[in-house]
Amino acid sequence: MQVIEAQEFFHVPVLSQEVVAGLAVRPGGHYLDATVGGGGHSRLILEAAADVRITALDQDEDALTAAQKALAEYGERVTFILSNFAAYEYTSTTFDGILADLGVSSYHLDSPERGFSFRHAASLDMRMDRRQPLTAGDVINEWDEAELAEIFFKYGEERLSRRIARRIVERRPFHTTTELAEAIASSVPPKYRYGRIHPATRVFQALRIVVNDELKSLETFLDKAPNALVPGGRIAIISFHSLEDRLVKHGLRNLPLLKVLTKKPIIASEAEIAQNARSRSAKLRIAEKKE
């Protein structure tokens, strides 16, 4: 049996300088880091000006524990809350700035036991919040063929969704990430199988979105969070795939109380991409609450 070592929580914050500049961090300001992860962005915000306070949310207990350790030196300037940013109770005009980094952390992708990646054999989990019941295994092994095809197409933008769903239903039950990835690879034509990205990539994205109800949570966050900004306060959101970015773009644009500051999304520099390949797909959009 393969022994999986516990992984230290690790996440390189992307577009870090752009986030701090975009939030216009001010002395004595109060900021919400709605996805604190390992605390990388929060640390930069705390260091950007004197007496800054942070409310740090994360739905993943491992992330919150790691952030508490990483930011311990700031003491009472940081308040930690275990919560999904959609479930958090927003109070009107509380924050000078709000940040949400929607990416899956390096920790999640590199920790086999969390089941986010097919690079290692692991159970089909994919839950950010492990208190919730639904896992990727439940979806793959219990949902019917039409439902699977629909989510692969809708959330993975997978054009071979029907063919892949059929193969999955024929071969299930699946117990591990690698079994599932192999079944997906075997269901697609050779030119697709050996393409630039692994043929299971989009299906795994779709599963992660469904298990964590990511797009609905993002819609709720976009609807509720801006009200918690003080006039002149800013919201900065980093997304990593087109479905999220589209929601963020329209969500910020359609709220009358916000003025969008980024006509086009801010993307990583070549230098940052060379240092951190995962920053390649990051897109940062910023809006300001009208006075």
Legacy VTK file of the C-alpha trace (Angstrom):
# vtk DataFile Version 3.0
C-alpha trace
ASCII
DATASET POLYDATA
POINTS 291 float
0.000 0.000 0.000
1.268 3.470 -0.893
2.021 5.627 2.140
1.000 9.233 1.604
2.971 11.756 3.614
1.142 14.689 5.175
1.880 17.776 3.103
2.723 21.167 4.610
0.205 23.768 3.463
1.912 25.648 0.647
0.569 28.231 -1.762
2.465 30.879 -3.696
0.308 34.038 -3.832
-0.158 35.143 -7.443
-0.194 38.750 -8.703
0.821 39.807 -5.189
2.137 43.310 -5.997
-0.823 43.941 -8.279
-3.261 42.918 -5.504
-1.696 45.227 -2.889
-1.587 48.137 -5.347
-5.106 47.415 -6.584
-6.570 47.365 -3.071
-4.804 50.702 -2.335
-3.989 49.433 1.181
-4.179 52.300 3.680
-2.870 52.674 7.272
-5.383 51.479 9.867
-7.502 49.834 7.155
-9.591 46.690 7.718
-9.416 44.093 4.932
-11.234 40.835 4.253
-9.194 38.001 2.778
-12.094 35.786 1.745
-9.818 32.856 0.759
-6.823 33.147 3.087
-5.155 29.866 2.014
-1.646 29.798 3.475
-1.829 33.520 4.317
0.464 34.787 1.545
-1.732 37.643 0.304
-2.784 38.553 3.858
0.858 38.938 4.926
1.522 41.329 2.032
-1.555 43.395 2.921
-0.522 43.520 6.613
2.971 44.684 5.612
1.757 47.280 3.087
0.705 49.891 5.679
0.735 50.512 9.446
-1.921 49.054 11.781
-3.746 47.141 9.057
-6.282 44.558 10.284
-7.404 41.441 8.441
-10.451 39.214 8.720
-9.288 35.918 7.236
-11.796 33.354 5.943
-11.292 29.886 4.560
-13.622 26.905 4.228
-10.672 24.490 4.452
-9.556 23.731 7.997
-6.007 22.854 6.861
-5.696 26.239 5.155
-6.949 28.147 8.183
-4.590 26.292 10.526
-1.665 27.037 8.183
-2.639 30.723 7.973
-2.902 30.979 11.781
0.641 29.626 12.041
2.006 31.796 9.211
0.425 35.013 10.528
0.859 34.368 14.280
3.289 37.303 14.618
0.499 39.776 13.786
-1.478 38.720 16.864
-4.873 40.370 17.267
-4.571 42.245 13.991
-5.865 39.068 12.282
-9.206 37.362 12.986
-9.594 33.835 11.576
-12.972 32.364 10.619
-13.716 28.877 9.220
-16.338 29.658 6.579
-17.079 29.580 2.875
-17.125 33.164 1.597
-20.703 32.692 0.395
-21.930 31.667 3.875
-20.135 34.486 5.743
-22.374 37.143 7.342
-21.422 40.420 5.651
-22.059 43.643 7.584
-22.572 46.874 5.661
-19.579 49.264 5.307
-17.083 47.163 7.304
-14.064 46.691 5.037
-11.659 49.021 3.223
-10.929 46.216 0.826
-11.925 42.636 -0.003
-9.785 40.015 -1.744
-10.815 36.615 -3.110
-8.258 34.310 -4.762
-10.389 31.642 -6.425
-7.550 29.338 -7.372
-6.970 25.860 -6.002
-3.847 26.101 -3.865
-0.570 24.346 -4.629
-1.223 22.403 -1.426
-4.504 20.966 -2.729
-2.983 19.914 -6.041
0.155 18.496 -4.442
-1.548 16.658 -1.539
-2.557 13.277 -2.996
-4.988 12.436 -0.185
-7.233 15.402 -1.069
-8.035 13.851 -4.468
-7.786 17.053 -6.554
-5.107 15.708 -8.900
-4.669 12.507 -10.930
-0.878 12.544 -10.668
-1.090 10.216 -7.645
-3.542 7.417 -6.802
-5.917 8.748 -4.144
-9.566 8.517 -3.195
-11.996 10.626 -5.214
-12.636 13.344 -2.640
-12.113 16.968 -3.869
-13.930 18.592 -0.933
-12.513 21.953 0.136
-14.706 21.810 3.236
-14.426 18.266 4.570
-17.459 18.771 6.787
-19.706 18.501 3.724
-20.951 15.053 2.626
-20.724 15.122 -1.216
-17.456 13.824 -2.712
-16.223 13.411 -6.295
-16.621 9.639 -5.813
-20.340 10.113 -5.089
-20.792 12.119 -8.287
-18.788 9.736 -10.519
-20.285 6.524 -9.154
-23.908 7.562 -8.550
-24.977 10.264 -11.003
-26.508 9.096 -14.267
-24.852 9.332 -17.667
-26.786 12.397 -18.861
-26.007 14.324 -15.661
-22.302 13.493 -15.929
-22.164 14.526 -19.600
-23.882 17.808 -18.734
-21.502 18.776 -15.917
-18.406 17.827 -17.953
-19.634 20.047 -20.790
-20.927 22.910 -18.654
-18.196 23.151 -16.006
-15.247 21.531 -17.782
-16.060 22.891 -21.268
-15.295 19.331 -22.393
-16.522 18.756 -25.954
-16.212 14.950 -25.681
-18.400 14.969 -22.568
-20.945 12.380 -23.817
-18.330 9.875 -24.892
-16.445 10.235 -21.572
-19.639 9.923 -19.501
-20.579 6.736 -21.358
-17.183 5.141 -20.649
-17.360 6.119 -16.961
-20.799 4.554 -16.529
-19.621 1.356 -18.285
-16.580 1.001 -16.031
-17.693 2.220 -12.628
-17.388 2.000 -9.668
-14.141 3.965 -9.447
-12.181 4.196 -6.211
-9.137 6.262 -7.145
-8.206 9.367 -9.120
-5.821 7.421 -11.380
-8.436 4.763 -12.254
-10.795 7.541 -13.324
-8.119 9.407 -15.309
-7.165 6.190 -17.163
-10.806 5.475 -18.067
-11.197 9.017 -19.410
-7.972 8.751 -21.455
-9.103 5.424 -22.926
-12.392 6.923 -24.120
-10.938 9.668 -26.326
-9.169 9.530 -29.730
-5.336 9.119 -29.672
-4.615 12.682 -30.901
-6.666 13.989 -27.979
-5.160 11.464 -25.549
-1.615 12.683 -26.150
-2.384 16.384 -26.529
-0.964 19.358 -24.614
-3.171 18.759 -21.573
-4.201 15.407 -20.121
-7.714 14.431 -21.308
-8.896 14.117 -17.668
-8.016 17.747 -16.823
-11.360 19.284 -17.794
-13.387 16.494 -16.169
-11.463 16.948 -12.911
-12.144 20.700 -13.067
-15.854 20.032 -13.583
-15.968 17.601 -10.650
-14.211 20.070 -8.348
-16.655 22.836 -9.296
-19.675 20.583 -8.676
-18.430 19.074 -5.399
-17.676 22.520 -3.946
-20.607 24.320 -5.620
-18.013 26.857 -6.718
-19.933 28.926 -9.257
-23.058 29.296 -7.099
-20.843 30.277 -4.145
-19.086 32.851 -6.325
-22.413 34.325 -7.476
-23.544 34.654 -3.852
-20.225 36.242 -2.869
-20.409 38.769 -5.738
-23.940 39.648 -4.713
-23.253 40.073 -0.974
-19.629 41.116 -0.463
-19.563 44.583 -2.146
-22.156 45.877 0.344
-19.578 45.279 3.096
-17.155 47.811 1.544
-16.828 51.352 2.860
-17.355 54.068 0.191
-14.127 54.160 -1.852
-13.257 50.620 -0.694
-12.107 48.124 -3.297
-12.787 44.495 -4.162
-10.125 42.439 -5.959
-10.865 38.977 -7.355
-8.399 36.545 -8.935
-9.911 33.831 -11.129
-8.242 30.940 -12.941
-10.641 29.748 -15.630
-13.030 31.340 -18.080
-16.238 30.306 -16.265
-15.152 32.113 -13.083
-13.708 35.101 -14.917
-16.947 35.594 -16.878
-18.965 35.574 -13.643
-16.580 38.037 -11.980
-16.520 40.349 -15.010
-20.311 40.557 -15.281
-20.901 40.446 -11.508
-18.728 43.507 -10.884
-19.995 45.355 -13.947
-23.676 44.791 -13.173
-23.627 46.119 -9.596
-24.680 49.808 -9.615
-22.741 50.486 -6.399
-19.422 49.517 -8.023
-17.133 51.255 -10.492
-14.935 48.753 -12.367
-11.261 49.828 -12.410
-9.935 47.095 -14.731
-11.261 47.335 -18.301
-9.233 44.198 -19.044
-8.085 41.731 -16.394
-4.578 42.130 -14.971
-2.446 39.089 -15.812
0.908 37.801 -14.546
4.171 39.123 -15.972
6.537 36.827 -17.870
8.883 37.013 -14.858
6.166 35.790 -12.480
5.123 32.987 -14.855
8.774 31.861 -15.024
8.817 31.687 -11.202
5.334 30.172 -10.796
3.802 28.411 -13.809
0.366 28.295 -12.129
0.128 32.102 -12.370
-0.185 31.788 -16.170
-3.972 31.470 -16.081
-4.595 34.021 -13.280
-6.807 37.027 -14.054
-7.285 39.879 -11.564
-10.276 42.223 -11.730
-10.774 45.187 -9.383
-13.745 47.433 -8.634
-14.330 50.338 -6.245
-17.440 51.128 -4.221
-18.816 54.496 -5.330
-18.705 57.340 -2.814
LINES 1 292
291 0 1 2 3 4 5 6 7 8 9 10 11 12 13 14 15 16 17 18 19 20 21 22 23 24 25 26 27 28 29 30 31 32 33 34 35 36 37 38 39 40 41 42 43 44 45 46 47 48 49 50 51 52 53 54 55 56 57 58 59 60 61 62 63 64 65 66 67 68 69 70 71 72 73 74 75 76 77 78 79 80 81 82 83 84 85 86 87 88 89 90 91 92 93 94 95 96 97 98 99 100 101 102 103 104 105 106 107 108 109 110 111 112 113 114 115 116 117 118 119 120 121 122 123 124 125 126 127 128 129 130 131 132 133 134 135 136 137 138 139 140 141 142 143 144 145 146 147 148 149 150 151 152 153 154 155 156 157 158 159 160 161 162 163 164 165 166 167 168 169 170 171 172 173 174 175 176 177 178 179 180 181 182 183 184 185 186 187 188 189 190 191 192 193 194 195 196 197 198 199 200 201 202 203 204 205 206 207 208 209 210 211 212 213 214 215 216 217 218 219 220 221 222 223 224 225 226 227 228 229 230 231 232 233 234 235 236 237 238 239 240 241 242 243 244 245 246 247 248 249 250 251 252 253 254 255 256 257 258 259 260 261 262 263 264 265 266 267 268 269 270 271 272 273 274 275 276 277 278 279 280 281 282 283 284 285 286 287 288 289 290
